[in-house]
């Protein structure tokens, strides 16, 4: 696999007329063209089942579309007809020999639902397209619905593609602020030396949204907050926050480090909580739905570095604030308040450290004050995560992509959490729009107290 950004490249987007392509992939490619980071010999082939689609229709409203218009060609085909894959093979060979003048790498980006992806992968294998030298496969989540189905999918994919050909995308990993977790931990001696259970009391990772399911009833009834956000995004953030950084190999070995950390995590079955915002059942037309829109669970690692440090992951919809952040609470010094470090991933991306200082005046009063840094003030606009995804796939860099081992470990943790939920099937806290995570948990406590007739 080539790792040079100047490698001649054909990017084949299956599902180019879909929502992801229009909102993310095409704008990202336009931004990359403006920044001058696309390969000099680069072609985008958009696969569509709609013969009436034109470039004008496709690129309407896409930022910087003129920068990539000449590099895009559309190819109409059926995704289930073997003869069309043979036609596509001939077409790609013509482009390789003519426009690009050689043997370019081929990136197959499956911008389609998972149920559609697997038959396509099979067709790529049967047609021989998967075996063409320098071929790569890019896949969007979700990767299964539990560990068993994830293992089945891994097996199916590996029957067609070698592991080094596969790039599983979790766009959270490609966010600038997420990548900076590694740099912040590793390259600042103050934090690198205190990144352990001796100094840190607890770690809380939160992804909250103010909106509800926004018309995604069918998707959410099948998925829920645990599978949608915790399985991929929050567990990956936990892995990056807690993993032991590789001494050799640098960034290239980070997927191994993330996997090792995930492997060390166990769910505390006494601290798993779920809730559902009031009104959700009306939105999904299911008056008995037990699908969670809020989840909070606590994990512990058997890594000696993190002995007895609770790691809490919380996500929810219809909450008081939209924010994603990692909060590191340091151990107290006697009776003083704790120092708190917040890595803010969105919005107002930045880092804040709360420390204690003497308040001006004649009395010796101590007050908690923030020391803050924001990306916008210092660096300006941040590249979109999909720009990193596409560029690293061209380079052949797997750092920001999820390995099959990580997928299986994350599902192990999710399955254990679901098992804990199933042992208490009637515990689903109903909470109002605009609640904070703390209020949701407080509501749960009140319900339990009323149910079992004891005081909190």
TISEDO-491536 format. One line per 8 residues: their letters; for each residue x, y, z of C-alpha. Coordinates in steps of 0.001 Angstrom, whole numbers, plus 524288, in hexadecimal, padded with zeros to 5 digits. Example, Ala and Ser with C-alpha at 12.3 -4.5 7.8 and 13.67 -1.06 7.14 Angstrom:
residues 2
AS> 8300C:7EE6C:81E78; 83566:7FBDC:81BE4 .
This chain:
residues 456
XXXXXXXX> 80000:80000:80000; 80583:80D14:7FC1E; 80775:81758:80681; 80AC2:822DD:7FDCD; 80093:82D69:7FBFE; 8057D:82F16:7EDFD; 801DA:82106:7EAAB; 7F8BD:820DA:7DEBF .
XXXXXXXX> 7EB5F:81DE5:7E47B; 7DDA2:81A5A:7E040; 7D375:81CB2:7EAD5; 7C72E:814D6:7E7EA; 7BBA8:8199B:7F009; 7B064:81010:7F00C; 7A46C:817C9:7F416; 7A96C:824F8:7EF58 .
XXXXXXXX> 79BA7:82AAE:7EED6; 79916:8275C:7FD14; 7987C:8306C:808CB; 7A61A:82D5F:80E0A; 7AC70:82FF4:800F7; 7A563:83CD9:7FEF1; 7A75D:841E7:80CD1; 7B4F2:83CCA:80FDF .
XXXXXXXX> 7BCD0:835EA:80547; 7BB68:83F54:7F9E2; 7BD52:84B9C:80242; 7C948:84533:8087B; 7CEF8:84244:7FB14; 7CC82:85058:7F70C; 7D38A:85576:80312; 7DEDD:84C22:80095 .
XXXXXXXX> 7DFDB:850ED:7F288; 7E06E:85F0C:7F738; 7EAE7:85B4A:80125; 7F2A9:85450:7F689; 7F38F:84748:7FDA8; 7ECF3:83E8B:7F3A9; 7F5CB:8360C:7EB27; 7F9BA:83CAA:7DE82 .
XXXXXXXX> 7F429:83121:7D709; 7E6E2:82F4B:7DD2A; 7D9AF:82AE4:7D827; 7CC89:82982:7DF0A; 7C2FF:81F8B:7D994; 7B553:8210D:7DEFB; 7AD46:8149F:7DE78; 79EB7:816C8:7DD80 .
XXXXXXXX> 792CE:80EC3:7DA0C; 78C0B:81B0D:7D512; 78EE3:81D1F:7C69C; 788A6:82AA0:7C6C4; 792A6:83035:7D054; 79BF5:83A30:7CA65; 7A7C2:84129:7CFFA; 79FF4:84DBC:7D0C1 .
XXXXXXXX> 795B1:846FD:7D90D; 79FD1:84006:7E154; 7A7FB:84C0D:7E452; 79CE9:8559E:7E6E9; 79F99:85C59:7F3E1; 7ACA4:8556B:7F611; 7B730:85ECB:7FAB7; 7C335:85FF4:7F1D6 .
XXXXXXXX> 7BCB8:856D9:7E806; 7C367:85DAB:7DC9E; 7D07A:85962:7E22F; 7CD14:84B13:7E032; 7C337:84B44:7D500; 7CD3F:8476E:7CAA9; 7D1CC:83BF6:7D2FD; 7C446:835CC:7D49B .
XXXXXXXX> 7BDCA:82C36:7CB6D; 7B0F0:82516:7CDCA; 7AEC5:816AD:7CAFC; 7A113:81117:7CB15; 79F89:802CF:7CEDD; 7980E:7F8CE:7D6B1; 79EDC:7F519:7E350; 799EC:7E720:7E272 .
XXXXXXXX> 79CD5:7E3E5:7D425; 7A9DC:7DD02:7D1D7; 7AA04:7E1C4:7C3BE; 7AA21:7EFDE:7C849; 7B600:7ED41:7D0DC; 7BCCE:7E7CD:7C4C4; 7B943:7F454:7BD60; 7BE72:7FC65:7C8A4 .
XXXXXXXX> 7CB2E:7F4C8:7C89F; 7CD48:7F7E1:7BA3A; 7CA17:80639:7BCB5; 7D3A5:80746:7C805; 7DE6D:800FE:7BFF6; 7DC09:80AC4:7B519; 7DD5F:81606:7BEB1; 7E991:8101C:7C4AE .
XXXXXXXX> 7F01B:80E83:7B795; 7EB44:81B04:7B17B; 7E8C2:82634:7BAD5; 7F20F:821E2:7C58E; 7FBBD:81AC3:7BD04; 7FF88:80F65:7C5C4; 7FAE5:806CA:7D0DB; 7F433:80FCF:7DA98 .
XXXXXXXX> 7EF7C:80B85:7E7D3; 7E0D6:80977:7E8DB; 7D931:80E0D:7F4B7; 7CB9A:80835:7F5AB; 7C376:810D8:7FEA6; 7B6A6:80A2B:80227; 7ADDF:815B2:80587; 7A223:80CB6:8072C .
XXXXXXXX> 79AA0:80666:8127C; 7A13C:7FA5E:81888; 796F0:7F112:8132B; 79A35:7F5DF:80588; 7A8E6:7F590:807C6; 7AAAC:7E706:809EA; 7A4D7:7E276:7FCCC; 7AD7A:7ECAD:7F61A .
XXXXXXXX> 7B986:7E759:7FCE8; 7B5F4:7D9BB:7F83D; 7B472:7DEA2:7EA48; 7C19D:7E589:7EAFC; 7C79C:7D89A:7EEFD; 7C0B4:7D00B:7E4F5; 7C3B1:7D99C:7D9EB; 7D220:7D9FB:7DD78 .
XXXXXXXX> 7D1CC:7E89B:7E02B; 7D5B6:7E64D:7EE56; 7E23D:7DF9D:7E9E4; 7E709:7EA63:7E0E3; 7F439:7EF1F:7E628; 7F3E4:7FB30:7EEE9; 7E56E:7FA12:7F1EB; 7DFC1:7FF67:7FEA2 .
XXXXXXXX> 7D234:7FE87:804B6; 7CC58:8097C:80CF6; 7C0AF:8060F:81591; 7B7A5:80E60:81DDD; 7B253:80A09:82B07; 7AAA1:80367:830B3; 7B2BF:7F710:8308D; 7A891:7ED45:83511 .
XXXXXXXX> 79E2C:7EDD0:83FA3; 7A50A:7E540:849C4; 7B1B2:7DD97:84B25; 7AC83:7D1AA:84412; 7A7F1:7D940:83823; 7B478:7E15F:8382B; 7BCA0:7D4FB:83804; 7B485:7CFE0:82CB0 .
XXXXXXXX> 7B6B5:7DC75:82510; 7C54C:7DC54:827D8; 7C5EF:7CE89:82276; 7BE35:7D234:8164A; 7C6E4:7DDE7:81389; 7D379:7D65E:815C5; 7CED0:7CC28:80C16; 7CF74:7D6E0:801CA .
XXXXXXXX> 7D9A4:7E0A2:80676; 7E644:7DF80:80E1D; 7E619:7E6C8:81B32; 7EFC1:7F103:8164A; 7E64F:7F451:80B2C; 7DB0C:7F7A6:8145C; 7D8A8:80530:81A22; 7CD5D:8059E:823ED .
XXXXXXXX> 7C922:813A4:82617; 7C570:819B2:8330E; 7C5EC:8281C:82FAA; 7C7AD:82B99:83E13; 7D583:82650:83D5D; 7D892:82F9A:83230; 7D450:83BFD:83932; 7DFA1:8454D:83BBC .
XXXXXXXX> 7DBE4:84687:849FF; 7DBB6:837C0:84BB0; 7E8EC:83607:84538; 7EE25:8407F:84E46; 7EB23:837F6:85A21; 7F723:82FEE:856A5; 7FFE7:83BCF:854C2; 7FAE5:84264:8611E .
XXXXXXXX> 7FDA5:83652:8695C; 80A8E:8327A:8633D; 81170:83F49:86059; 80E7D:846EC:86CBF; 8170B:8415B:877B4; 80E50:84737:88247; 802D4:83EF3:87DE3; 80A60:83337:878D6 .
XXXXXXXX> 81051:8310E:88654; 8035A:83259:88D71; 7FB0F:82A45:88418; 7F87E:81EED:88D6D; 7F0C0:81A8E:89956; 7FA44:820F3:8A2BF; 7F61F:82E70:89E1C; 7E8C6:82C78:897ED .
XXXXXXXX> 7DC87:82945:89FA9; 7D29F:8273F:894BE; 7D029:82979:88642; 7C2F9:82D41:88088; 7C025:82D46:871F2; 7B398:833B8:86D7E; 7ACD1:8354E:8605E; 7A021:83CAE:86225 .
XXXXXXXX> 79687:84226:8582F; 78B3A:84BA0:859B5; 783AB:845ED:84E44; 77B78:8399C:84E3D; 77BB7:82F25:843C1; 777E1:838E2:8391F; 76F5C:82FC6:8311B; 77891:8241B:831BC .
XXXXXXXX> 76E65:81B61:83822; 77146:80EBF:830D1; 77FF2:81013:832BC; 77F1C:8137A:84113; 77565:808E3:844A3; 77F27:7FEFF:83F44; 78B38:80566:8450B; 78989:80D92:8515C .
XXXXXXXX> 7939D:8162A:857E6; 79C19:80AEF:85CA9; 79EC0:805A0:84F0C; 79E5F:812C9:84823; 7A7F1:81AA8:8505F; 7AE36:81294:85B2E; 7B252:806E0:852E5; 7BAC2:80ED3:849CB .
XXXXXXXX> 7BCD3:81D02:84D6D; 7BD94:81CCD:85C3F; 7C535:8102F:85D5C; 7CEFA:8154A:8536C; 7D060:821DC:85B3A; 7D29B:819B0:86779; 7DCF6:811BA:86079; 7E448:81DD4:85BDB .
XXXXXXXX> 7E367:82404:8694A; 7E838:81836:870F3; 7F0C9:81039:867CC; 7FF3A:80E49:86A60; 80620:815E1:85FBC; 80F66:80DB7:85761; 81DDA:8101B:85A4C; 821A0:80B90:84CB1 .
XXXXXXXX> 81A65:80CBB:83FDF; 8137C:81941:843CE; 8064D:81C2C:83DD7; 8068C:81003:83550; 804ED:80777:84165; 7F9D1:80F29:8475F; 7EF45:80595:84286; 7F64F:7FAD2:84A2E .
XXXXXXXX> 7F694:8037A:85641; 7E81E:806B8:85508; 7E4F6:7F836:853D4; 7ED20:7F4B9:85FD6; 7E5F9:7FEE3:867F0; 7D888:7FA80:86359; 7DC5F:7EC8E:866A7; 7DF69:7F0E8:87492 .
XXXXXXXX> 7D200:7F6EC:87723; 7C700:7F0A1:87ED3; 7B95B:7F5E3:8815A; 7B52D:7F856:88F5B; 7A79B:7F205:88F06; 7A357:7F9E1:89AF1; 7A585:806A8:893C4; 79E49:805C4:886DE .
XXXXXXXX> 79317:80F3A:884A4; 789BA:811B9:87984; 77F08:81B67:876BF; 7759A:81FF1:86C4E; 77114:82DCE:86A08; 76298:8305B:86BA9; 75C1A:830D3:85E65; 76521:82704:857E0 .
XXXXXXXX> 75AA0:81C83:85793; 7516B:825A8:85070; 75BFB:828BC:84664; 75E55:81A58:84364; 74FDC:81699:8444E; 75319:80C41:84E68; 74C84:80E9F:85BA3; 75413:8037D:86211 .
XXXXXXXX> 76191:8064B:85C74; 76CBE:80363:865DB; 77748:808D6:85CDA; 780BF:81174:8644E; 783EA:81F68:86033; 78CC6:8213D:86C11; 79791:81851:8710F; 7A177:819A1:87BEE .
XXXXXXXX> 7AA99:80E97:87F8D; 7B6DD:80D18:887A6; 7C29D:8052B:88378; 7CEFD:800F5:88A5C; 7DBD7:7FD07:88430; 7E46A:7F1C9:888B4; 7F033:7F972:883D9; 7F83E:7FC46:89046 .
XXXXXXXX> 7F9CE:80A37:88BAA; 7EB31:80C79:88D89; 7E895:80415:89986; 7DBBC:807DE:8A03A; 7D979:813C6:89780; 7CB1F:81434:8930E; 7C944:817AA:884C0; 7BB63:81C55:8825A .
XXXXXXXX> 7B59E:81D62:874AD; 7A917:82536:87328; 7A113:828B7:86737; 79368:82DA4:86534; 789F6:8349F:85C5C; 780E4:83FDE:86021; 78A51:8441F:86AD2; 78CF3:851CB:86FE6 .
XXXXXXXX> 79974:853F9:8680F; 79FA6:84F7A:85B6F; 7AD98:84C02:85ED5; 7B7C4:8416B:85DCA; 7C293:841DE:867E0; 7CC1E:83A05:86FEE; 7CD0A:83E43:87E1A; 7D8CA:839D2:88603 .
XXXXXXXX> 7D75F:83BE0:894A7; 7E427:83BD3:89C2D; 7E56A:836CE:8A9F6; 7E323:840A6:8B4B1; 7EDD1:845D3:8BD61; 7E7B7:844AA:8CAD4; 7DB14:84C4E:8CB63; 7DDD4:854F5:8BFB5 .
XXXXXXXX> 7D596:8545A:8B36B; 7DAB2:84BCB:8A882; 7E1AD:850B6:89C69; 7D93D:84DA9:890A2; 7DE0C:84C67:882B9; 7D3E9:84D3D:877D4; 7D6E3:84959:869D7; 7CBAD:84F95:86263 .
XXXXXXXX> 7C965:848ED:85548; 7BD41:85091:8514B; 7B88F:85B24:85106; 7C289:865EF:85416; 7CD76:85C08:85272; 7D82D:85DE8:85C56; 7DEAD:85A1F:86919; 7DBD4:85F97:87692 .
XXXXXXXX> 7E30D:85D31:8834A; 7DC9E:8617F:88FE2; 7E60D:8646D:89AE8; 7E5B0:86B72:8A7F1; 7EA35:87965:8AA0F; 7E95A:88374:8B4E8; 7DE65:88CF3:8B2B6; 7E32B:89B25:8B345 .
XXXXXXXX> 7DFFD:8A1C0:8C017; 7E37F:8A246:8CE69; 7DDF5:894D7:8D171; 7E511:888A0:8CD2F; 7DA02:88311:8C537; 7DCFC:878BB:8BB1B; 7D52B:877D3:8AE96; 7D4D6:86E63:8A326 .
XXXXXXXX> 7D8D8:8755C:89682; 7DA2E:8708E:88875; 7E60D:8709A:87FB2; 7E070:86F24:87200; 7E4B8:86CFC:863FF; 7DBBC:86CA2:8581D; 7DF43:867CE:84A9A; 7D7AC:872A5:843DC .
XXXXXXXX> 7DF4E:87D6D:84AA8; 7EC8A:87741:84832; 7EB74:86F70:83B94; 7DF1D:87402:834AC; 7D698:86A8A:82D16; 7D8FF:85BE4:82EA8; 7D910:85235:82353; 7CD14:84979:822CC .
XXXXXXXX> 7CEE9:83B91:827AC; 7CBC9:835EF:81A42; 7D729:83D56:81448; 7E020:835BE:81D65; 7D8F2:82907:81A7A; 7DAA0:82A58:80BD2; 7E89C:82F3F:80C53; 7ED3A:82489:81585 .
XXXXXXXX> 7E6AB:81A25:80D40; 7EE09:81F59:8016B; 7FA9D:81EE2:80950; 7F7D1:81144:80E7E; 7F84D:815DB:81CA9; 7EF89:80D94:82589; 7F16A:815E4:831C6; 7E409:81C6C:8312F .
XXXXXXXX> 7DCBC:81025:82D39; 7D6ED:80589:835CB; 7DCB7:7F7DF:83541; 7D450:7EBA6:8357E; 7D9FC:7E85E:842E3; 7D570:7F583:8483C; 7C7DF:7F36B:84295; 7C696:7E63F:8494C .
XXXXXXXX> 7CB7C:7EB5D:85660; 7C220:7F6D2:85626; 7B6C8:7ED96:85384; 7BB29:7E4FA:85ECF; 7B996:7F0B9:867C6; 7AC82:7F488:861CB; 7A744:7E6AA:862FA; 7AB12:7E68B:87163 .
XXXXXXXX> 7A3E4:7F372:8734A; 797C6:7EE52:86C69; 79838:7E249:87512; 79854:7EB2B:88107; 78C8C:7F28A:87B8C; 7854E:7E5DE:878D9; 78711:7E17A:886E5; 77EB9:7ED5E:88A9B .
XXXXXXXX> 7754A:7EE41:87F0B; 76C1C:7F815:8855B; 77667:80256:888B2; 77501:80CDF:87E5F; 77470:81AB1:883AA; 76B65:82403:87C7F; 77131:831AB:87C67; 76C96:83ED1:87722 .
XXXXXXXX> 772D5:8463B:86BE5; 77DB0:84EFB:870CB; 781D8:84694:87C57; 7901C:845A8:88030; 79690:83843:8817F; 796E0:83A53:8902D; 7883D:83CE9:89062; 78587:83089:8888B .
XXXXXXXX> 78D2F:82873:89264; 78667:82F5F:89DA3; 77930:82C20:8979E; 77D49:81DE5:8969B; 780FF:81DE3:8A4F5; 773D7:82394:8A8D1; 76C8D:81941:8A0F3; 77468:80E65:8A757 .
XXXXXXXX> 7720F:8141C:8B4CA; 76365:814BB:8B25F; 7632C:80710:8ACCA; 76A47:800C9:8B81B; 764FD:80A25:8C265; 771A7:80F3C:8C7FC; 777D4:81C9A:8C968; 78326:820BA:8C0AD .
